[in-house]
Amino acid sequence: MKTICVVGVGYIGLPTACMFAKSGFKVIGVDVKKEIIDNLNKGKCHIKEPGLDELLKSVVEAGSITFDVKPVVADAFIICVPTPLNSEKKANLDYVKKASESIVPCLRENAVVILESTVPPRTCIDVIKPLLEKSGLKAGNKFALAFCPERVIPGRILVEIVDNDRIVGGIDEKSTKLAKDLYKSFVKGNIFETDSTTAEMVKLMENTFRDVNIALANEFAFVAETVKINIWDAIKLANKHPRVNIHQPGPGVGGHCIPIVPWFIVETDVEHTPLIQCARMINDAMPRKIISILEKIVDFSKKPVISVWGVAFKANTDDCSYSPATDIIRLILHKGGIVRVHDPFVEKYEYPIMTMKESLKNSECIVFMADHDAYKKLDPKSLENMMKVQNVLDTRNIIDLDSWTKAKFKVFKFGDKSTFF
Ligand SMILES: NC(=O)c1ccc[n+]([C@@H]2O[C@H](COP(=O)([O-])OP(=O)(O)OC[C@H]3O[C@@H](n4cnc5c(N)ncnc54)[C@H](O)[C@@H]3O)[C@@H](O)[C@H]2O)c1
């Protein structure tokens, strides 16, 4: 096995391609976005991820990776393209289908095709296999086909891509083994073997577990408000139980996985998934809960300026995909408010990113959305006299009540008495 073609070089595909290049393979990274390809060939990374800049530069300089807009003949193909939701809350497999079709002319006997994009169960067998067989080669017999889901977390991708345990599921045993051999080149975690449909379902179950448990924490937060107790304290105490691990409530869930993936299970079996559907509704409604709190703090009829801080969906990353902060901004604008956005990690976003100082001009409230370390460590005294009214709404329980109060801020915290109006 010498050449690997990675189709789709985004958050998942680029680190994967670079790791294979570092492990001695000749890698071709493919993407439909020409601008990305041109920059990557110059060693310029379009993704902010610790260590990725350096890794990319080193493999580009070593000549072990190149980038192109179309796949080429290779020994292995790894598909890492997006699988967003469509308007019917079903998996949009168009990207996966197009990527598979683009491989067909380059597919040769004994090649291995691995899907890493998250998909509904049976996609490898029912969708990818027939598309690839348009090459005239039979899957299993003439080429291997497997699903190998990604479990990495943005911000720690280069660590987790190596250390995490992985699941590899082929359409037959030979496919599983060939795919596993490939990942063994850099994965230090265990690589567990299964079939492709089980591997597809395992990935969906992992993310759905998190979604349902966050929804449970959010539901507890609502009840805590009814009985007037602090949800953060209550969860901390409940988690002292040796077999309890309640998740954290918050303003909603984001990212490519948690808000999307549970729907892939629902579309597969709508009748038997009431719990999953309910959890999705609860977590999707959280931005509206935060706005209902904000309405008690500012008067939207007077077009208040609101500083939304932390638009990435995850702490210490620049990934804004499906971030609940975007929903909150839209809701503020819809109510007539003016939004000023700050995020120390994010450069490109659908609303202008400002410095802290700019974003506080005439502001009547800071809304903390992401739990970036920079916000946790912030000295509130450094923000004194920059705002019109010194209100702060903490949706993540990240700020210290005493120090912010001492700095003359009126502190509102989701889940404690300050927001039980
Ligand atoms: N980002 C995560 O943290 C994460 C974690 C686990 C799984 N996943 C899954 O991995 C998959 C990829 O996610 P991502 O975050 O890397 O997406 P991304 O949007 O960051 O990157 C996907 C890339 O694929 C390219 N692309 C689209 N169609 C193409 C085609 N036909 N040929 C070549 N390139 C094409 C896009 O231009 C883009 O650059 C998704 O299914 C996602 O659910 C993501």
The ligand as an ORCA input file, in Angstrom:
! r2SCAN-3c Opt
* xyz 0 1
  N     -15.664     17.945     12.420
  C     -15.781     17.015     13.352
  O     -15.443     17.236     14.503
  C     -16.263     15.634     12.987
  C     -16.107     14.608     13.931
  C     -16.521     13.312     13.581
  C     -17.096     13.088     12.345
  N     -17.250     14.104     11.456
  C     -17.843     13.790     10.151
  O     -16.833     13.854      9.180
  C     -17.376     14.289      7.937
  C     -16.584     15.475      7.429
  O     -16.730     16.508      8.374
  P     -15.742     17.767      8.388
  O     -15.963     18.422      9.695
  O     -14.375     17.361      8.015
  O     -16.382     18.641      7.216
  P     -15.717     19.942      6.532
  O     -16.861     20.708      5.989
  O     -14.768     20.597      7.463
  O     -14.861     19.340      5.328
  C     -15.398     18.628      4.255
  C     -14.652     19.009      2.995
  O     -15.146     18.197      1.921
  C     -15.137     18.979      0.733
  N     -16.005     18.338     -0.264
  C     -17.347     18.327     -0.361
  N     -17.740     17.563     -1.409
  C     -16.621     17.070     -1.970
  C     -16.373     16.206     -3.070
  N     -17.358     15.673     -3.784
  N     -15.094     15.946     -3.371
  C     -14.066     16.466     -2.661
  N     -14.239     17.291     -1.601
  C     -15.509     17.569     -1.256
  C     -15.601     20.340      1.204
  O     -15.231     21.339      0.277
  C     -14.874     20.456      2.551
  O     -13.625     21.115      2.419
  C     -18.848     14.597      8.202
  O     -19.630     13.477      7.856
  C     -18.879     14.804      9.694
  O     -20.144     14.495     10.222
  C     -16.828     15.371     11.753
*
